[in-house]
Amino acid sequence: FYKKKKTHLCMDINNNDVDKRTLNQSYLLAARLALILNTFVQFSYYGINATLFTYLSTYIFSPYNSDNSTEILSSQDNSNDDHLSLFFTNLFIFSNYFFALIGGIISDERSSPYSVLKAGSVIFVIGSILLALIEASSYYIYYDLIYLNFISLFTVSVGNGMIITSMSAFIGNQFLPGEENERTSYYNWYYFSTQIGSIIATSLMPIVLNYSSILLFVVFAVMLIVGCASFFFIKKYNYSPSTPGIYIRLLNIIKTALFTKKSDAPVSHIDKYDYQWLDKALIKYSIQEVSEVKTAVKVLVIFLPLPFFWAIYFQVFSVWIEMANTTNNVIFGITIPTSEITALNPLFDLFLIPLFSKLLYPFFEKKLKFPLTPLIKMGSGLFFTFLAVIASAIVQLAINYTSVSIAWMIPQFLLISIAEILLSITAVDFAYSEAPKRMKGFVTACWFLTLAFGNLLVSVLGLIQTSHFFIESMLIADFILMITGIFIGMSFRYRYTKKEESYFDSEYDEHDSNNEISTLLNKDYIYE
């Protein structure tokens, strides 16, 4: 395959031209090692997610209710423990995706995805080791360690946040122009490795917690160290140099556009169909700089409806478990723990990822000649989210009148998994491919930020939930259908970034030939 590729040049550490074609296998090795690291990282992250609520309610908050000398809670019942545990669990999930934004900005501004990835991995390992040491100390030292626990969890969330953004950007960087299909394939494997880590952790780690809370955090630390051991010895990888000050410039461009009158801006040559309000910043900034900001903003606008998908998706781990508790959980004489019903989601994902990427997508594009653009896939994902909510409402309606088997919930898990495959995997690739070259970390981080806000929406929905789950589900379904319609309308107006074009075209380079940053950004770099 690679013998047929055109020759691409990059720079080595000594600024010598290197034939990229001869280095492609090194890039692929770097991407594969990143997938291995991702499996171990996601094992630890989802393992903490699966056990954090139980750990907090059992080992952190409950002891205070029985010890007046150290009591910090105002309530004496277990329900308050559960509320606090749920609050901090949701806060932990939110902070992981929030710090992804910080990692993306650092990656673009001051470093490279590889450096941020290494730093995030080290911070994650330190946080896991601290949790294990603190938990071990609590068995021998009798004093309040609750604040140290939260400091350690904060450290874990910072490290994981830096990892999830830089991981997707690092994988995307390993593919050359013209290798978009290969990059998409690797993003499928990226998501596949995430689900592998997730399903193993969510199945085994609750059992480990029941045995020993110390062993739980030791396992997380060891798994992270094993994953880092191979990744840190990467010899060659592809990256683009960082651009210090790019986000200060972004804010200044937006500020200039907001406070400049259209009549004062040099925009008369711009077609009225191509004009955007950000073009007013051309009074002070170059076409390239304004174009980068316009591209970033249009991608972020597309992301605006997507937190509502995650709000429904995260209900899989809360509301749908409550629904499972009201069903008959005996199938063929075997009692199925209702909490294990959530394992259907990663199991379906493991089956659907290769099915969609190897069979369904090629069938639509090659046999039916129907191009499945990223926005078509993402819009379809939102529609399947609507169908999943309808399916859950139908099951709840049946529960209201009779006893139903837990197996009735399988269709809604299948539908939400299809929605996840269509939307989530596609969005990661979309964020990377559409983002300006100097803002890929930031735009990718904003995608992960939609997960954070989706988690917040779940918390809000939890406050307003009523006992009429069927009516509530139908209202949510109507809302998701409306969001789907809005997203489709936005998709029709969206103009994809043309792959054959570059902001660093010959006209711009000639106009700004003395700009050192512009010259550097025409080249990709390989680190040896």
Contacts in CASP RR format, 6 or more apart in sequence:
PFRMAT RR
TARGET T0000
AUTHOR 0000-0000-0000
METHOD contacts of the structure
MODEL  1
FYKKKKTHLCMDINNNDVDKRTLNQSYLLAARLALILNTFVQFSYYGINA
TLFTYLSTYIFSPYNSDNSTEILSSQDNSNDDHLSLFFTNLFIFSNYFFA
LIGGIISDERSSPYSVLKAGSVIFVIGSILLALIEASSYYIYYDLIYLNF
ISLFTVSVGNGMIITSMSAFIGNQFLPGEENERTSYYNWYYFSTQIGSII
ATSLMPIVLNYSSILLFVVFAVMLIVGCASFFFIKKYNYSPSTPGIYIRL
LNIIKTALFTKKSDAPVSHIDKYDYQWLDKALIKYSIQEVSEVKTAVKVL
VIFLPLPFFWAIYFQVFSVWIEMANTTNNVIFGITIPTSEITALNPLFDL
FLIPLFSKLLYPFFEKKLKFPLTPLIKMGSGLFFTFLAVIASAIVQLAIN
YTSVSIAWMIPQFLLISIAEILLSITAVDFAYSEAPKRMKGFVTACWFLT
LAFGNLLVSVLGLIQTSHFFIESMLIADFILMITGIFIGMSFRYRYTKKE
ESYFDSEYDEHDSNNEISTLLNKDYIYE
2 21 0 8 1.000
2 24 0 8 1.000
2 25 0 8 1.000
5 21 0 8 1.000
5 24 0 8 1.000
5 176 0 8 1.000
6 21 0 8 1.000
7 19 0 8 1.000
7 20 0 8 1.000
7 21 0 8 1.000
8 19 0 8 1.000
8 20 0 8 1.000
8 21 0 8 1.000
8 176 0 8 1.000
8 177 0 8 1.000
9 17 0 8 1.000
9 18 0 8 1.000
9 19 0 8 1.000
9 20 0 8 1.000
9 523 0 8 1.000
10 17 0 8 1.000
10 18 0 8 1.000
10 20 0 8 1.000
10 23 0 8 1.000
10 238 0 8 1.000
10 523 0 8 1.000
10 524 0 8 1.000
10 525 0 8 1.000
10 526 0 8 1.000
11 17 0 8 1.000
11 18 0 8 1.000
11 523 0 8 1.000
11 524 0 8 1.000
11 525 0 8 1.000
11 526 0 8 1.000
12 18 0 8 1.000
12 526 0 8 1.000
12 528 0 8 1.000
13 526 0 8 1.000
13 527 0 8 1.000
13 528 0 8 1.000
18 526 0 8 1.000
20 176 0 8 1.000
20 238 0 8 1.000
20 524 0 8 1.000
20 526 0 8 1.000
23 236 0 8 1.000
23 238 0 8 1.000
23 526 0 8 1.000
24 176 0 8 1.000
26 235 0 8 1.000
26 236 0 8 1.000
26 237 0 8 1.000
26 526 0 8 1.000
27 174 0 8 1.000
27 175 0 8 1.000
27 176 0 8 1.000
27 236 0 8 1.000
27 237 0 8 1.000
27 238 0 8 1.000
28 174 0 8 1.000
29 234 0 8 1.000
29 236 0 8 1.000
30 170 0 8 1.000
30 174 0 8 1.000
30 234 0 8 1.000
30 236 0 8 1.000
30 237 0 8 1.000
30 238 0 8 1.000
31 170 0 8 1.000
31 171 0 8 1.000
31 172 0 8 1.000
31 174 0 8 1.000
31 175 0 8 1.000
31 186 0 8 1.000
33 230 0 8 1.000
33 231 0 8 1.000
33 234 0 8 1.000
34 117 0 8 1.000
34 167 0 8 1.000
34 170 0 8 1.000
34 171 0 8 1.000
34 231 0 8 1.000
35 171 0 8 1.000
35 186 0 8 1.000
35 189 0 8 1.000
35 190 0 8 1.000
35 193 0 8 1.000
36 193 0 8 1.000
36 227 0 8 1.000
36 230 0 8 1.000
36 231 0 8 1.000
37 117 0 8 1.000
37 121 0 8 1.000
37 167 0 8 1.000
37 227 0 8 1.000
37 228 0 8 1.000
37 230 0 8 1.000
37 231 0 8 1.000
38 167 0 8 1.000
38 190 0 8 1.000
38 193 0 8 1.000
38 194 0 8 1.000
39 193 0 8 1.000
39 194 0 8 1.000
39 196 0 8 1.000
39 197 0 8 1.000
39 227 0 8 1.000
40 197 0 8 1.000
40 223 0 8 1.000
40 224 0 8 1.000
40 226 0 8 1.000
40 227 0 8 1.000
40 228 0 8 1.000
41 121 0 8 1.000
41 124 0 8 1.000
41 160 0 8 1.000
41 163 0 8 1.000
41 167 0 8 1.000
41 224 0 8 1.000
41 227 0 8 1.000
42 193 0 8 1.000
42 194 0 8 1.000
42 196 0 8 1.000
42 197 0 8 1.000
42 198 0 8 1.000
42 201 0 8 1.000
43 197 0 8 1.000
43 198 0 8 1.000
43 200 0 8 1.000
43 201 0 8 1.000
43 223 0 8 1.000
44 124 0 8 1.000
44 128 0 8 1.000
44 201 0 8 1.000
44 220 0 8 1.000
44 223 0 8 1.000
44 224 0 8 1.000
45 96 0 8 1.000
45 160 0 8 1.000
45 201 0 8 1.000
46 197 0 8 1.000
46 198 0 8 1.000
46 201 0 8 1.000
46 202 0 8 1.000
47 201 0 8 1.000
47 202 0 8 1.000
47 205 0 8 1.000
47 220 0 8 1.000
48 92 0 8 1.000
48 156 0 8 1.000
48 220 0 8 1.000
49 89 0 8 1.000
49 92 0 8 1.000
49 93 0 8 1.000
49 202 0 8 1.000
50 201 0 8 1.000
50 202 0 8 1.000
50 205 0 8 1.000
50 206 0 8 1.000
51 205 0 8 1.000
51 206 0 8 1.000
51 208 0 8 1.000
51 209 0 8 1.000
51 216 0 8 1.000
52 85 0 8 1.000
52 88 0 8 1.000
52 89 0 8 1.000
52 92 0 8 1.000
52 153 0 8 1.000
53 85 0 8 1.000
53 86 0 8 1.000
53 89 0 8 1.000
54 85 0 8 1.000
54 206 0 8 1.000
54 209 0 8 1.000
55 209 0 8 1.000
55 213 0 8 1.000
55 216 0 8 1.000
56 84 0 8 1.000
56 85 0 8 1.000
56 88 0 8 1.000
56 89 0 8 1.000
57 78 0 8 1.000
57 81 0 8 1.000
57 82 0 8 1.000
57 84 0 8 1.000
57 85 0 8 1.000
59 135 0 8 1.000
59 138 0 8 1.000
59 213 0 8 1.000
60 85 0 8 1.000
60 146 0 8 1.000
60 149 0 8 1.000
61 73 0 8 1.000
61 80 0 8 1.000
61 81 0 8 1.000
61 84 0 8 1.000
61 85 0 8 1.000
62 78 0 8 1.000
62 81 0 8 1.000
63 70 0 8 1.000
64 70 0 8 1.000
64 71 0 8 1.000
64 72 0 8 1.000
64 73 0 8 1.000
65 71 0 8 1.000
65 73 0 8 1.000
65 76 0 8 1.000
65 77 0 8 1.000
65 78 0 8 1.000
65 81 0 8 1.000
70 144 0 8 1.000
72 146 0 8 1.000
73 80 0 8 1.000
73 81 0 8 1.000
73 84 0 8 1.000
74 80 0 8 1.000
88 150 0 8 1.000
88 153 0 8 1.000
90 455 0 8 1.000
90 456 0 8 1.000
90 458 0 8 1.000
90 459 0 8 1.000
92 153 0 8 1.000
92 157 0 8 1.000
93 452 0 8 1.000
93 455 0 8 1.000
94 452 0 8 1.000
94 455 0 8 1.000
94 456 0 8 1.000
95 154 0 8 1.000
95 157 0 8 1.000
95 158 0 8 1.000
96 157 0 8 1.000
96 160 0 8 1.000
96 161 0 8 1.000
96 164 0 8 1.000
96 452 0 8 1.000
97 161 0 8 1.000
97 164 0 8 1.000
97 448 0 8 1.000
97 449 0 8 1.000
97 451 0 8 1.000
97 452 0 8 1.000
97 455 0 8 1.000
98 161 0 8 1.000
98 449 0 8 1.000
98 452 0 8 1.000
99 157 0 8 1.000
99 158 0 8 1.000
99 159 0 8 1.000
99 160 0 8 1.000
99 161 0 8 1.000
99 162 0 8 1.000
100 161 0 8 1.000
100 162 0 8 1.000
100 164 0 8 1.000
100 165 0 8 1.000
100 445 0 8 1.000
100 448 0 8 1.000
100 449 0 8 1.000
100 452 0 8 1.000
101 165 0 8 1.000
101 442 0 8 1.000
101 445 0 8 1.000
101 446 0 8 1.000
101 448 0 8 1.000
101 449 0 8 1.000
102 158 0 8 1.000
102 161 0 8 1.000
102 162 0 8 1.000
102 445 0 8 1.000
103 116 0 8 1.000
103 161 0 8 1.000
103 162 0 8 1.000
103 165 0 8 1.000
103 166 0 8 1.000
103 441 0 8 1.000
103 445 0 8 1.000
104 116 0 8 1.000
104 162 0 8 1.000
104 165 0 8 1.000
104 166 0 8 1.000
104 169 0 8 1.000
104 441 0 8 1.000
104 442 0 8 1.000
104 444 0 8 1.000
104 445 0 8 1.000
105 247 0 8 1.000
105 441 0 8 1.000
105 442 0 8 1.000
105 445 0 8 1.000
106 116 0 8 1.000
106 162 0 8 1.000
107 113 0 8 1.000
107 115 0 8 1.000
107 116 0 8 1.000
107 165 0 8 1.000
107 166 0 8 1.000
107 169 0 8 1.000
107 242 0 8 1.000
107 441 0 8 1.000
108 242 0 8 1.000
108 243 0 8 1.000
108 246 0 8 1.000
108 247 0 8 1.000
108 438 0 8 1.000
108 439 0 8 1.000
108 440 0 8 1.000
108 441 0 8 1.000
108 442 0 8 1.000
109 242 0 8 1.000
109 243 0 8 1.000
109 244 0 8 1.000
109 245 0 8 1.000
109 246 0 8 1.000
109 247 0 8 1.000
110 242 0 8 1.000
110 244 0 8 1.000
111 119 0 8 1.000
111 242 0 8 1.000
112 239 0 8 1.000
112 240 0 8 1.000
112 241 0 8 1.000
112 242 0 8 1.000
112 527 0 8 1.000
113 165 0 8 1.000
113 166 0 8 1.000
113 167 0 8 1.000
113 169 0 8 1.000
113 170 0 8 1.000
113 173 0 8 1.000
113 239 0 8 1.000
113 441 0 8 1.000
114 166 0 8 1.000
114 170 0 8 1.000
114 234 0 8 1.000
114 237 0 8 1.000
114 239 0 8 1.000
114 527 0 8 1.000
116 162 0 8 1.000
116 165 0 8 1.000
116 166 0 8 1.000
117 162 0 8 1.000
117 163 0 8 1.000
117 166 0 8 1.000
117 167 0 8 1.000
117 170 0 8 1.000
117 231 0 8 1.000
118 228 0 8 1.000
118 231 0 8 1.000
118 232 0 8 1.000
119 159 0 8 1.000
119 162 0 8 1.000
120 158 0 8 1.000
120 159 0 8 1.000
120 160 0 8 1.000
120 161 0 8 1.000
120 162 0 8 1.000
120 163 0 8 1.000
120 166 0 8 1.000
121 159 0 8 1.000
121 163 0 8 1.000
121 224 0 8 1.000
121 228 0 8 1.000
121 231 0 8 1.000
121 232 0 8 1.000
122 228 0 8 1.000
123 155 0 8 1.000
123 156 0 8 1.000
123 158 0 8 1.000
123 159 0 8 1.000
123 162 0 8 1.000
124 155 0 8 1.000
124 156 0 8 1.000
124 159 0 8 1.000
124 160 0 8 1.000
124 163 0 8 1.000
124 224 0 8 1.000
125 221 0 8 1.000
125 224 0 8 1.000
125 225 0 8 1.000
125 228 0 8 1.000
126 155 0 8 1.000
127 152 0 8 1.000
127 155 0 8 1.000
127 156 0 8 1.000
127 221 0 8 1.000
128 156 0 8 1.000
128 217 0 8 1.000
128 220 0 8 1.000
128 221 0 8 1.000
128 224 0 8 1.000
129 217 0 8 1.000
129 221 0 8 1.000
130 148 0 8 1.000
130 151 0 8 1.000
130 152 0 8 1.000
130 155 0 8 1.000
131 149 0 8 1.000
131 152 0 8 1.000
131 153 0 8 1.000
131 156 0 8 1.000
131 217 0 8 1.000
131 220 0 8 1.000
131 221 0 8 1.000
132 214 0 8 1.000
132 217 0 8 1.000
132 218 0 8 1.000
132 220 0 8 1.000
132 221 0 8 1.000
134 145 0 8 1.000
134 148 0 8 1.000
134 149 0 8 1.000
134 152 0 8 1.000
135 213 0 8 1.000
135 214 0 8 1.000
135 216 0 8 1.000
135 217 0 8 1.000
136 214 0 8 1.000
137 145 0 8 1.000
138 145 0 8 1.000
139 214 0 8 1.000
161 448 0 8 1.000
164 448 0 8 1.000
165 441 0 8 1.000
165 444 0 8 1.000
165 445 0 8 1.000
165 448 0 8 1.000
166 441 0 8 1.000
167 190 0 8 1.000
168 187 0 8 1.000
168 190 0 8 1.000
168 428 0 8 1.000
168 431 0 8 1.000
168 432 0 8 1.000
168 444 0 8 1.000
169 432 0 8 1.000
169 440 0 8 1.000
169 441 0 8 1.000
169 444 0 8 1.000
170 237 0 8 1.000
170 239 0 8 1.000
171 183 0 8 1.000
171 186 0 8 1.000
171 187 0 8 1.000
171 190 0 8 1.000
172 183 0 8 1.000
172 186 0 8 1.000
172 187 0 8 1.000
172 432 0 8 1.000
173 237 0 8 1.000
173 238 0 8 1.000
173 239 0 8 1.000
173 240 0 8 1.000
173 440 0 8 1.000
173 524 0 8 1.000
174 186 0 8 1.000
174 237 0 8 1.000
174 238 0 8 1.000
175 182 0 8 1.000
175 183 0 8 1.000
175 186 0 8 1.000
176 238 0 8 1.000
177 499 0 8 1.000
178 499 0 8 1.000
180 433 0 8 1.000
180 499 0 8 1.000
183 429 0 8 1.000
183 432 0 8 1.000
183 433 0 8 1.000
184 357 0 8 1.000
184 429 0 8 1.000
185 357 0 8 1.000
187 425 0 8 1.000
187 428 0 8 1.000
187 429 0 8 1.000
187 432 0 8 1.000
188 353 0 8 1.000
188 354 0 8 1.000
188 357 0 8 1.000
188 425 0 8 1.000
190 425 0 8 1.000
190 428 0 8 1.000
191 349 0 8 1.000
191 353 0 8 1.000
191 421 0 8 1.000
191 424 0 8 1.000
191 425 0 8 1.000
191 428 0 8 1.000
192 349 0 8 1.000
192 350 0 8 1.000
192 353 0 8 1.000
192 354 0 8 1.000
195 346 0 8 1.000
195 349 0 8 1.000
195 350 0 8 1.000
195 353 0 8 1.000
196 350 0 8 1.000
198 346 0 8 1.000
199 343 0 8 1.000
199 346 0 8 1.000
199 347 0 8 1.000
199 350 0 8 1.000
202 342 0 8 1.000
202 343 0 8 1.000
202 346 0 8 1.000
203 340 0 8 1.000
203 343 0 8 1.000
205 216 0 8 1.000
205 219 0 8 1.000
208 215 0 8 1.000
208 216 0 8 1.000
208 219 0 8 1.000
209 216 0 8 1.000
235 528 0 8 1.000
236 526 0 8 1.000
236 527 0 8 1.000
236 528 0 8 1.000
237 526 0 8 1.000
237 527 0 8 1.000
238 524 0 8 1.000
238 525 0 8 1.000
238 526 0 8 1.000
239 524 0 8 1.000
239 525 0 8 1.000
239 526 0 8 1.000
239 527 0 8 1.000
240 437 0 8 1.000
240 438 0 8 1.000
240 440 0 8 1.000
240 521 0 8 1.000
240 524 0 8 1.000
240 525 0 8 1.000
241 520 0 8 1.000
241 521 0 8 1.000
241 525 0 8 1.000
243 438 0 8 1.000
243 517 0 8 1.000
243 521 0 8 1.000
246 438 0 8 1.000
246 439 0 8 1.000
247 442 0 8 1.000
249 285 0 8 1.000
249 289 0 8 1.000
250 292 0 8 1.000
250 293 0 8 1.000
250 296 0 8 1.000
250 439 0 8 1.000
252 285 0 8 1.000
253 278 0 8 1.000
253 281 0 8 1.000
253 285 0 8 1.000
253 289 0 8 1.000
253 290 0 8 1.000
253 293 0 8 1.000
254 278 0 8 1.000
254 281 0 8 1.000
254 293 0 8 1.000
256 280 0 8 1.000
256 281 0 8 1.000
256 283 0 8 1.000
256 284 0 8 1.000
256 285 0 8 1.000
257 277 0 8 1.000
257 278 0 8 1.000
257 279 0 8 1.000
257 280 0 8 1.000
257 281 0 8 1.000
258 277 0 8 1.000
260 280 0 8 1.000
260 281 0 8 1.000
260 283 0 8 1.000
261 280 0 8 1.000
262 280 0 8 1.000
264 280 0 8 1.000
264 283 0 8 1.000
265 279 0 8 1.000
265 280 0 8 1.000
265 281 0 8 1.000
265 282 0 8 1.000
265 283 0 8 1.000
266 282 0 8 1.000
266 283 0 8 1.000
267 275 0 8 1.000
267 279 0 8 1.000
267 280 0 8 1.000
267 282 0 8 1.000
270 279 0 8 1.000
276 294 0 8 1.000
278 290 0 8 1.000
278 293 0 8 1.000
278 294 0 8 1.000
278 297 0 8 1.000
279 290 0 8 1.000
279 294 0 8 1.000
281 289 0 8 1.000
281 290 0 8 1.000
281 293 0 8 1.000
282 290 0 8 1.000
286 508 0 8 1.000
286 512 0 8 1.000
287 508 0 8 1.000
288 503 0 8 1.000
288 504 0 8 1.000
288 508 0 8 1.000
288 512 0 8 1.000
288 518 0 8 1.000
291 436 0 8 1.000
291 503 0 8 1.000
292 436 0 8 1.000
292 438 0 8 1.000
292 439 0 8 1.000
292 503 0 8 1.000
293 436 0 8 1.000
295 434 0 8 1.000
295 435 0 8 1.000
295 436 0 8 1.000
295 497 0 8 1.000
296 435 0 8 1.000
296 436 0 8 1.000
296 439 0 8 1.000
296 442 0 8 1.000
296 443 0 8 1.000
298 494 0 8 1.000
298 495 0 8 1.000
299 430 0 8 1.000
299 431 0 8 1.000
299 434 0 8 1.000
299 435 0 8 1.000
299 443 0 8 1.000
299 446 0 8 1.000
300 443 0 8 1.000
300 446 0 8 1.000
301 490 0 8 1.000
302 375 0 8 1.000
302 487 0 8 1.000
302 490 0 8 1.000
302 491 0 8 1.000
302 494 0 8 1.000
303 427 0 8 1.000
303 431 0 8 1.000
303 446 0 8 1.000
303 447 0 8 1.000
303 450 0 8 1.000
305 382 0 8 1.000
305 483 0 8 1.000
305 486 0 8 1.000
305 487 0 8 1.000
305 490 0 8 1.000
306 378 0 8 1.000
306 423 0 8 1.000
306 427 0 8 1.000
306 447 0 8 1.000
306 450 0 8 1.000
307 450 0 8 1.000
307 451 0 8 1.000
307 453 0 8 1.000
307 454 0 8 1.000
307 456 0 8 1.000
307 457 0 8 1.000
308 454 0 8 1.000
308 457 0 8 1.000
308 479 0 8 1.000
308 480 0 8 1.000
308 483 0 8 1.000
309 381 0 8 1.000
309 382 0 8 1.000
309 385 0 8 1.000
309 419 0 8 1.000
309 423 0 8 1.000
309 450 0 8 1.000
309 480 0 8 1.000
310 450 0 8 1.000
310 451 0 8 1.000
310 453 0 8 1.000
310 454 0 8 1.000
310 455 0 8 1.000
310 457 0 8 1.000
310 458 0 8 1.000
311 454 0 8 1.000
311 455 0 8 1.000
311 457 0 8 1.000
311 458 0 8 1.000
311 461 0 8 1.000
312 385 0 8 1.000
312 388 0 8 1.000
312 389 0 8 1.000
312 416 0 8 1.000
312 476 0 8 1.000
312 480 0 8 1.000
313 385 0 8 1.000
313 416 0 8 1.000
313 419 0 8 1.000
313 420 0 8 1.000
314 454 0 8 1.000
314 455 0 8 1.000
314 458 0 8 1.000
315 458 0 8 1.000
315 461 0 8 1.000
316 342 0 8 1.000
316 345 0 8 1.000
316 413 0 8 1.000
316 416 0 8 1.000
317 342 0 8 1.000
318 458 0 8 1.000
318 462 0 8 1.000
319 465 0 8 1.000
319 469 0 8 1.000
320 341 0 8 1.000
320 342 0 8 1.000
320 392 0 8 1.000
320 409 0 8 1.000
320 412 0 8 1.000
320 413 0 8 1.000
321 338 0 8 1.000
321 339 0 8 1.000
321 341 0 8 1.000
321 342 0 8 1.000
323 392 0 8 1.000
323 395 0 8 1.000
323 396 0 8 1.000
323 399 0 8 1.000
323 409 0 8 1.000
323 469 0 8 1.000
324 338 0 8 1.000
324 339 0 8 1.000
324 341 0 8 1.000
324 406 0 8 1.000
324 409 0 8 1.000
325 338 0 8 1.000
326 399 0 8 1.000
327 338 0 8 1.000
327 399 0 8 1.000
327 403 0 8 1.000
327 404 0 8 1.000
327 405 0 8 1.000
327 406 0 8 1.000
327 408 0 8 1.000
327 409 0 8 1.000
328 403 0 8 1.000
328 404 0 8 1.000
328 405 0 8 1.000
328 406 0 8 1.000
329 335 0 8 1.000
329 336 0 8 1.000
329 337 0 8 1.000
329 338 0 8 1.000
329 406 0 8 1.000
330 336 0 8 1.000
331 405 0 8 1.000
331 406 0 8 1.000
331 407 0 8 1.000
336 406 0 8 1.000
338 406 0 8 1.000
341 406 0 8 1.000
341 409 0 8 1.000
341 413 0 8 1.000
344 410 0 8 1.000
344 413 0 8 1.000
344 414 0 8 1.000
344 417 0 8 1.000
345 413 0 8 1.000
345 416 0 8 1.000
345 417 0 8 1.000
345 420 0 8 1.000
348 413 0 8 1.000
348 414 0 8 1.000
348 417 0 8 1.000
348 418 0 8 1.000
349 417 0 8 1.000
349 420 0 8 1.000
349 421 0 8 1.000
352 417 0 8 1.000
352 418 0 8 1.000
352 421 0 8 1.000
353 421 0 8 1.000
353 425 0 8 1.000
356 421 0 8 1.000
356 422 0 8 1.000
361 372 0 8 1.000
364 370 0 8 1.000
364 372 0 8 1.000
365 371 0 8 1.000
365 372 0 8 1.000
373 496 0 8 1.000
374 426 0 8 1.000
374 427 0 8 1.000
374 429 0 8 1.000
374 430 0 8 1.000
374 433 0 8 1.000
375 430 0 8 1.000
375 491 0 8 1.000
375 494 0 8 1.000
376 491 0 8 1.000
377 422 0 8 1.000
377 423 0 8 1.000
377 426 0 8 1.000
378 422 0 8 1.000
378 423 0 8 1.000
378 426 0 8 1.000
378 427 0 8 1.000
378 430 0 8 1.000
378 487 0 8 1.000
378 491 0 8 1.000
379 422 0 8 1.000
379 423 0 8 1.000
379 484 0 8 1.000
379 487 0 8 1.000
379 488 0 8 1.000
379 491 0 8 1.000
380 422 0 8 1.000
381 418 0 8 1.000
381 419 0 8 1.000
381 420 0 8 1.000
381 422 0 8 1.000
381 423 0 8 1.000
382 419 0 8 1.000
382 423 0 8 1.000
382 480 0 8 1.000
382 483 0 8 1.000
382 484 0 8 1.000
382 487 0 8 1.000
383 419 0 8 1.000
383 484 0 8 1.000
384 415 0 8 1.000
384 416 0 8 1.000
384 418 0 8 1.000
384 419 0 8 1.000
384 422 0 8 1.000
385 415 0 8 1.000
385 416 0 8 1.000
385 419 0 8 1.000
385 423 0 8 1.000
385 480 0 8 1.000
385 484 0 8 1.000
386 477 0 8 1.000
386 480 0 8 1.000
386 481 0 8 1.000
386 484 0 8 1.000
387 415 0 8 1.000
388 412 0 8 1.000
388 413 0 8 1.000
388 415 0 8 1.000
388 416 0 8 1.000
388 419 0 8 1.000
389 412 0 8 1.000
389 473 0 8 1.000
389 476 0 8 1.000
389 477 0 8 1.000
389 480 0 8 1.000
390 473 0 8 1.000
390 474 0 8 1.000
390 477 0 8 1.000
391 411 0 8 1.000
391 412 0 8 1.000
391 415 0 8 1.000
392 409 0 8 1.000
392 412 0 8 1.000
392 473 0 8 1.000
393 469 0 8 1.000
393 470 0 8 1.000
393 473 0 8 1.000
393 474 0 8 1.000
393 477 0 8 1.000
395 404 0 8 1.000
395 408 0 8 1.000
395 409 0 8 1.000
395 412 0 8 1.000
396 469 0 8 1.000
396 470 0 8 1.000
396 473 0 8 1.000
397 470 0 8 1.000
398 404 0 8 1.000
398 408 0 8 1.000
400 470 0 8 1.000
427 447 0 8 1.000
428 444 0 8 1.000
428 447 0 8 1.000
431 440 0 8 1.000
431 443 0 8 1.000
431 444 0 8 1.000
431 446 0 8 1.000
431 447 0 8 1.000
432 440 0 8 1.000
432 443 0 8 1.000
432 444 0 8 1.000
433 497 0 8 1.000
433 499 0 8 1.000
434 443 0 8 1.000
434 496 0 8 1.000
434 497 0 8 1.000
435 441 0 8 1.000
435 442 0 8 1.000
435 443 0 8 1.000
435 444 0 8 1.000
436 443 0 8 1.000
436 503 0 8 1.000
437 503 0 8 1.000
437 521 0 8 1.000
438 521 0 8 1.000
465 472 0 8 1.000
466 472 0 8 1.000
504 518 0 8 1.000
504 521 0 8 1.000
504 522 0 8 1.000
508 518 0 8 1.000
509 518 0 8 1.000
509 519 0 8 1.000
509 522 0 8 1.000
512 518 0 8 1.000
513 519 0 8 1.000
END
